[in-house]
Every structure is written in C-alpha cells, then in structure tokens.
Amino acid sequence: MRKSLFALLAMFIAMSASAQDSLRLLPVGFKLSGYADVYYKYGFNENKSDNKTSFTNSHNSFELGMVSLKLESTFKNVGLVADIGFGKRAEDFSYNDEKTRLAIKQLYISYAPASWLKFTIGSFATHVGYELVDAYANRNYSMSYMFSYGPFFHTGAKADLTFGEHNLMVGVFNPTDLKSAYDGHEGIKYIGAQYGFASASVPFKAYLNYIGGLDTFQTRNDQIDLVLSYQVAPKFGIGYNGTYSTYKNKPAKTDATNWFGSALYLNYDPSESFGLSLRGEYFSDKDGLKVYTDPLEFPDGGSVFAVTLSGNYRIGGFTLIPELRLDQSNKDGLFHDKDGAAKKSSASVSLAAIYKF
C-alpha cells in the first residue's frame, strides 16, 4: 500500500515542480487539485469515546486528517474525475472497504449529449446533506450528526437535467456507501433523486434530496433531506439542513422506526481573511438507531443538541479553524468522563489547519 501511494505521489510530482505550477504543467484539458488537513482536539471529559460524529475521534492529541488529490480531465462533452484520499479521514469515509488509509473517494466518468443533460457513472459524493467530506469545503471542522449518520457516497449511474434556475437528478446506486455490490448484494439497488433551485435574481439556493432502497440487512430505508442557503448580505449568510430517515423491516412493513435532525448555520465574514460560523443542531434518535444503540441503557432512545462555534482565518489556500463545541444529551450515559462516570454533556476545543491548492 505504501509503495502504491509513493508511486502515485511520484507521478503527480513528476507532472508538477510545485503545487502552484501543477495546473500550468499538466496537459491541456487536465486539472490537478488537492488539500491536506491536520488538527488538535481536547475534550473536557477527557474521554475520546465522547466523540459521536465523524473524523474527530481523539482527545489531547495532534492528529493527521487526510491528504487528498483530485485529477479532472475534460474533452469536448466527456469528463473524468479521479479523487483519492490518504489518512484516517479517508479510511472513515470508506468504512465498508478493506481497512486501508488509501481510499478512492470519487471515480466517475460523465457524458453530456446536450447542454441541459449529463449522464454520470462511477462513485461520487452523496447529494444528501449540507456538509461535505473534504475539510476545506466546510466552515466547521467537526461534523454534524446528520452528516455522520447519513450517506457518505453512492456508486452507480445518474442523470442530471438543468432548465434555467431548476435542476433535477435521478440515479440508481449500489447500497449506500458500497463501492462494490457483487458479493451477495447484486440485486439490491437504491434510488436517488434531487430537485434543485438556484435563483438568478437573489442569492438563494434550495435542494430537496431523496435516497431510498433495501439495505444489506433487507431493511427498507428512505431518507428525505432539505438544504437551504441564503446570502442575506455580503458579509452574512444563513444555511439550513433538515433530514428525516425511516427504516421498515421487509417482513413487517408497518414496523417503522426513524431518526431525524435539523441544523442552522450562521456565517459572518467581517473581512476577506476572517469569518465566524455558528452551527446549532438538534438530532433525534428516539428508536436507538444511530447514537443511542444500547437498548438496556436507552430503551426509549434519546436526542442531542449540539452547538459549534468556529473561526476561519484564511491566507490564500490556507485556513486555520479554532473551534469550540458543546454536545448536550437529554439522557445520562451518552457521554462519560475519564473515570467512566455518566455525563449528559461533552465539551471540546480544537484547532485545525487546512491547506488547499
């Protein structure tokens, strides 16, 4: 695995003498980009198991996030995207693959027979949700509960249709977060869809998302998701994400369980180099599907309210994110201190450094 990674890096280095020159030295029609992130986190309960969301499962430790390299190529109406990641973040993102820190994040080919129509086949990041796997694409470094317990990516085929301010996506995919379904899951497919609206007159965007099908346990899963964003003023923007996911066992379709979440994002940028982001999220898991999974300790499930305040200090492709986070459970025992005593809340501070080229 290490040899493969070094060979891949050597190939990219041979293409470019430096990150700044990479786009200039690549052949016409090719684009190379990438990023890396590192972070430090301290949890005041001094227990790393308090972390219930993706990518920041640590305490009082400097951690490496991910090195990501993305190669894009276009020729007329055909395109290729090959996006790989190396590190703990990439491993967590591709958790169904063999345990490896070198992962294919995205690999897909697209064909656009008309300006309003594009077909894509391969593996790509999910259309569901507000947040993205790449750290540079989020203003908060730690992830929401909705991102962590929703889909990460899909592998299959989709069609995108664009009509002015409106766009529509429909697709057929392998079971969620599986790059391959040949080993006993060949007949299982998910359906995905998205309706999007981007106003031409005001800075407003809206996306209504759906993903549904039988999972690998033969349980019916359907998720509806709404994402809204509005730039109220040049320095102030609002984002919203709400999602609702249901599960029904195939033999007894009336036996339904669910989880849902809702998050508000407030973004303020007093200057080009500095911004603040406040995320408030409510996550309900009354049926114990995602967070409150111990039926003896949490027979009625529970809910979490989390508040995250993040700074964004930017210099070119570099972003420094100091962050303060508080998670509050409505039940004792979701969080614990270093001695194992049950807690209702968990607070942490972190500092993340991200560089994108």
RAWOCOR-V873782 format. One record per backbone hydrogen bond with DSSP energy under -0.5 kcal/mol. CO is the residue of the C=O (numbers start at 1). NH is the residue of the N-H. E is the energy in kcal/mol with one decimal. If there is no record, write none. Layout:
BEGIN
co=CO nh=NH e=E
co=CO nh=NH e=E
END
This chain:
BEGIN
co=1 nh=5 e=-2.2
co=2 nh=6 e=-2.8
co=3 nh=7 e=-2.5
co=4 nh=8 e=-2.2
co=5 nh=9 e=-2.8
co=6 nh=10 e=-2.6
co=7 nh=11 e=-1.9
co=8 nh=12 e=-2.0
co=9 nh=13 e=-2.7
co=10 nh=14 e=-2.4
co=11 nh=15 e=-1.3
co=12 nh=16 e=-1.2
co=18 nh=22 e=-0.7
co=19 nh=22 e=-0.7
co=21 nh=25 e=-2.0
co=22 nh=26 e=-1.7
co=27 nh=30 e=-1.8
co=29 nh=74 e=-2.1
co=31 nh=72 e=-2.9
co=33 nh=70 e=-3.3
co=34 nh=357 e=-2.8
co=35 nh=68 e=-3.0
co=36 nh=355 e=-2.5
co=37 nh=65 e=-2.5
co=37 nh=66 e=-0.6
co=38 nh=353 e=-2.8
co=39 nh=63 e=-3.5
co=40 nh=351 e=-2.4
co=41 nh=60 e=-1.7
co=41 nh=61 e=-1.1
co=42 nh=349 e=-2.3
co=43 nh=46 e=-1.7
co=45 nh=338 e=-0.9
co=47 nh=50 e=-1.7
co=48 nh=51 e=-1.6
co=50 nh=52 e=-0.5
co=53 nh=56 e=-0.5
co=54 nh=143 e=-0.7
co=56 nh=58 e=-1.8
co=61 nh=41 e=-1.2
co=63 nh=39 e=-2.6
co=64 nh=88 e=-0.5
co=65 nh=89 e=-1.9
co=66 nh=37 e=-1.2
co=66 nh=68 e=-0.5
co=67 nh=86 e=-2.5
co=68 nh=35 e=-1.7
co=69 nh=84 e=-2.6
co=70 nh=33 e=-2.4
co=71 nh=82 e=-2.7
co=72 nh=31 e=-2.8
co=73 nh=80 e=-2.7
co=75 nh=78 e=-2.0
co=77 nh=112 e=-2.6
co=78 nh=75 e=-2.7
co=79 nh=110 e=-2.4
co=80 nh=73 e=-2.3
co=81 nh=108 e=-2.1
co=82 nh=71 e=-3.1
co=83 nh=105 e=-1.8
co=83 nh=106 e=-2.1
co=84 nh=69 e=-2.3
co=85 nh=103 e=-3.0
co=86 nh=67 e=-2.7
co=87 nh=91 e=-2.1
co=88 nh=92 e=-2.5
co=89 nh=93 e=-1.9
co=90 nh=94 e=-1.9
co=92 nh=95 e=-0.9
co=94 nh=97 e=-1.7
co=98 nh=100 e=-0.8
co=101 nh=87 e=-2.5
co=101 nh=103 e=-0.6
co=103 nh=85 e=-2.7
co=103 nh=105 e=-0.8
co=106 nh=83 e=-3.1
co=107 nh=123 e=-2.6
co=108 nh=81 e=-2.4
co=109 nh=121 e=-2.4
co=110 nh=79 e=-2.3
co=111 nh=113 e=-0.6
co=111 nh=119 e=-3.3
co=114 nh=117 e=-1.2
co=116 nh=162 e=-2.2
co=117 nh=114 e=-1.1
co=118 nh=160 e=-3.1
co=119 nh=111 e=-2.7
co=120 nh=158 e=-2.5
co=121 nh=109 e=-2.5
co=122 nh=156 e=-2.8
co=123 nh=107 e=-2.2
co=124 nh=154 e=-2.6
co=134 nh=137 e=-1.5
co=135 nh=138 e=-1.5
co=144 nh=148 e=-1.9
co=145 nh=149 e=-2.0
co=146 nh=150 e=-0.7
co=147 nh=150 e=-0.7
co=152 nh=126 e=-2.1
co=153 nh=177 e=-1.8
co=154 nh=124 e=-2.7
co=155 nh=174 e=-3.1
co=156 nh=122 e=-2.6
co=157 nh=172 e=-2.5
co=158 nh=120 e=-2.6
co=159 nh=170 e=-1.9
co=160 nh=118 e=-2.2
co=161 nh=168 e=-3.0
co=163 nh=166 e=-2.0
co=165 nh=198 e=-2.4
co=166 nh=163 e=-3.4
co=167 nh=196 e=-3.0
co=168 nh=161 e=-3.2
co=169 nh=194 e=-2.3
co=170 nh=159 e=-2.8
co=171 nh=192 e=-2.2
co=172 nh=157 e=-2.4
co=173 nh=190 e=-2.7
co=175 nh=178 e=-1.6
co=177 nh=179 e=-0.5
co=181 nh=185 e=-0.8
co=182 nh=184 e=-1.7
co=185 nh=188 e=-1.4
co=187 nh=189 e=-0.6
co=189 nh=214 e=-0.6
co=190 nh=173 e=-2.7
co=191 nh=212 e=-2.0
co=192 nh=171 e=-2.3
co=193 nh=210 e=-2.5
co=194 nh=169 e=-2.5
co=195 nh=208 e=-2.8
co=196 nh=167 e=-2.3
co=197 nh=206 e=-2.5
co=202 nh=204 e=-2.4
co=203 nh=231 e=-2.3
co=204 nh=199 e=-2.3
co=205 nh=229 e=-2.2
co=206 nh=197 e=-2.7
co=207 nh=209 e=-0.6
co=207 nh=227 e=-2.6
co=208 nh=195 e=-2.5
co=209 nh=225 e=-2.4
co=210 nh=193 e=-2.3
co=211 nh=223 e=-2.8
co=212 nh=191 e=-3.0
co=213 nh=221 e=-2.9
co=215 nh=218 e=-1.9
co=218 nh=250 e=-1.1
co=219 nh=215 e=-2.6
co=220 nh=248 e=-2.3
co=221 nh=213 e=-2.3
co=222 nh=246 e=-2.9
co=223 nh=211 e=-1.9
co=224 nh=244 e=-2.4
co=225 nh=209 e=-3.5
co=226 nh=242 e=-2.3
co=227 nh=207 e=-2.6
co=228 nh=240 e=-2.6
co=229 nh=205 e=-2.4
co=230 nh=232 e=-1.2
co=230 nh=238 e=-2.7
co=233 nh=236 e=-1.2
co=235 nh=269 e=-2.8
co=236 nh=232 e=-0.5
co=236 nh=233 e=-2.3
co=237 nh=267 e=-2.8
co=238 nh=230 e=-2.6
co=239 nh=265 e=-3.0
co=240 nh=228 e=-2.4
co=241 nh=263 e=-2.8
co=242 nh=226 e=-3.1
co=243 nh=261 e=-2.2
co=244 nh=224 e=-2.4
co=245 nh=259 e=-2.1
co=246 nh=222 e=-1.9
co=247 nh=257 e=-2.4
co=248 nh=220 e=-3.1
co=252 nh=249 e=-0.5
co=252 nh=255 e=-2.0
co=254 nh=256 e=-1.9
co=255 nh=249 e=-0.9
co=257 nh=247 e=-2.9
co=258 nh=287 e=-0.7
co=259 nh=245 e=-2.8
co=260 nh=284 e=-3.0
co=261 nh=243 e=-2.3
co=262 nh=282 e=-2.8
co=263 nh=241 e=-2.2
co=264 nh=280 e=-2.2
co=265 nh=239 e=-2.6
co=265 nh=267 e=-0.5
co=266 nh=278 e=-2.5
co=267 nh=237 e=-2.7
co=268 nh=276 e=-3.4
co=273 nh=314 e=-3.2
co=274 nh=271 e=-1.4
co=275 nh=312 e=-2.7
co=276 nh=268 e=-3.0
co=277 nh=279 e=-0.5
co=277 nh=310 e=-2.8
co=278 nh=266 e=-2.5
co=279 nh=308 e=-2.7
co=280 nh=264 e=-2.4
co=281 nh=306 e=-2.7
co=282 nh=262 e=-2.2
co=283 nh=304 e=-2.6
co=284 nh=260 e=-1.8
co=285 nh=288 e=-1.8
co=285 nh=302 e=-0.9
co=291 nh=293 e=-1.3
co=293 nh=295 e=-0.9
co=294 nh=298 e=-2.9
co=298 nh=301 e=-1.7
co=302 nh=285 e=-2.9
co=303 nh=330 e=-1.9
co=304 nh=283 e=-2.9
co=305 nh=328 e=-2.8
co=306 nh=281 e=-2.8
co=307 nh=326 e=-2.5
co=308 nh=279 e=-2.8
co=308 nh=310 e=-0.5
co=309 nh=324 e=-2.5
co=310 nh=277 e=-2.6
co=312 nh=275 e=-1.6
co=312 nh=314 e=-0.6
co=313 nh=320 e=-2.6
co=315 nh=318 e=-2.4
co=317 nh=356 e=-2.5
co=318 nh=315 e=-2.5
co=319 nh=354 e=-2.6
co=320 nh=313 e=-2.6
co=320 nh=322 e=-0.6
co=321 nh=352 e=-2.2
co=322 nh=311 e=-2.6
co=323 nh=350 e=-2.3
co=324 nh=309 e=-2.8
co=325 nh=348 e=-2.4
co=326 nh=307 e=-2.7
co=327 nh=346 e=-2.4
co=328 nh=305 e=-2.8
co=331 nh=334 e=-0.9
co=335 nh=343 e=-3.1
co=337 nh=340 e=-2.0
co=341 nh=337 e=-1.9
co=343 nh=333 e=-0.9
co=343 nh=335 e=-1.6
co=344 nh=329 e=-3.8
co=346 nh=327 e=-2.9
co=347 nh=44 e=-2.7
co=347 nh=45 e=-0.5
co=348 nh=325 e=-2.7
co=349 nh=42 e=-3.0
co=350 nh=323 e=-2.8
co=351 nh=40 e=-2.1
co=352 nh=321 e=-3.1
co=353 nh=38 e=-2.2
co=354 nh=319 e=-2.7
co=355 nh=36 e=-1.9
END
